[in-house]
Amino acid sequence: MKFCKKYEEYLRGQEKKLKLPGFQFKRLKKILKNCSRDFQSQHRHGDGDGDCSSVAVQSCPDYCSVCDGTFFPFLLKEMSGIVGCFNQRAQELLELHLASGFRKYLLWFKGKLETDHSVLIQEGNELVNYAMMNAIAVRKILKKYDKIHYSKQGQTFKSKAQSNHVEILQSPWLSELIAFHINLKETKHKSERISSAFEKCSLAITDGSPSLTCELFDSVKLDIDLTCSICLETVFDPVSLACGHIFCYMCACSAASVTIVNGLKSANPKAKCPLCREAGVYEGAIHLEELSILLHRSCPEYWEKRLQTERAERVQQAKEHWESMSRAFMGV
């Protein structure tokens, strides 16, 4: 793989910076090479007909013990490790940036608070580069698999990875990092040089419908729709469910049949995402604070109007909740 050399050079450079895990390209290539060798050997000697031309047009059996029993499990494990590390580092970085009040003092006391925003900007840039490089790596690996096997099992695996939430471009923290950099470009850090990796990142509003767009490495493009599929408005107080779909917080609570007082963590484990119908996605919901800040700044009139509407609804829900609790306590 031509990309392999570039990827390995990138990882060596990362060892001096963030020390993030990566794919073991050589091991994956070795598995595919062994499969190709074994497959050709079977066709040369297995039938005894001496016809080797069929090797070029045949494919592995439906279940390939060399690849399906080793390649995909190994790849899935590596993808899980990469996404888990990315999510953790992105979350920590954004918590440092958004820290305020007692939380900010606590982080300062522990020595974790970074006062130099240029350091945070650089780390955020490296994390997004990391996500993009690994997204390309997965695409290259699966393309190589399908080329060797004359199959589409690689694409099938990609769908499985998405359902297991190990597709790095699905991570809500990637959306947060992009929003983080757009926010910095539009505020007090406007004069600072933002990495060229983010020059093509923007919030686009077309016919009243907002979307987060980002083009990186000339081969990976993100286009994240920011319209809530429940209320059909721009997401307000956005949350991302574990499946990666973004909704307004109150809309998500309504879909999960919980009140804002109890929150999404109290949702029934069987409650499903309104879009993909996956169950158990509410407990791990993430508030997208940087995205909320970005939308607030970009759509101030809509935001204020929605804020007034939801404030009344939240007060009403809180009132009904405490009245219910009081009746239960009094045994009424």
Buried (B, 14 or more C-beta within 10 A) or exposed (E): BEBBEEBBEBBEEBEEEBEBBBBBBEBBBEBBEBBBEBBBEBBBEEEEEEEEEEBEEBEBEEEBEBBBEBBBEBBBEBBBBBBBBBBEBBBEBBBBBBBEEEEEEEBEEEEEBBEEBEEBBEBBBBBBBBBBBBBBBBBBBBBBBBEBBEBEBBEEBBEEBBEEBBBBBBBBBBBBBBBBBBBBBBEEBEEEEBBEBBEEBBBEBEEEEBBBBBBBEEEBEBEBEBBBBBBEBBBBBBBBBBBBBBBBBBBBBBBBEBBBBEBBEBBEEEBBBBBBEBEBBBBBBBBBBBBBBBBBBBBEEBBEEBEEEBEEEBEEBEEEBEEEEEEEEEEE
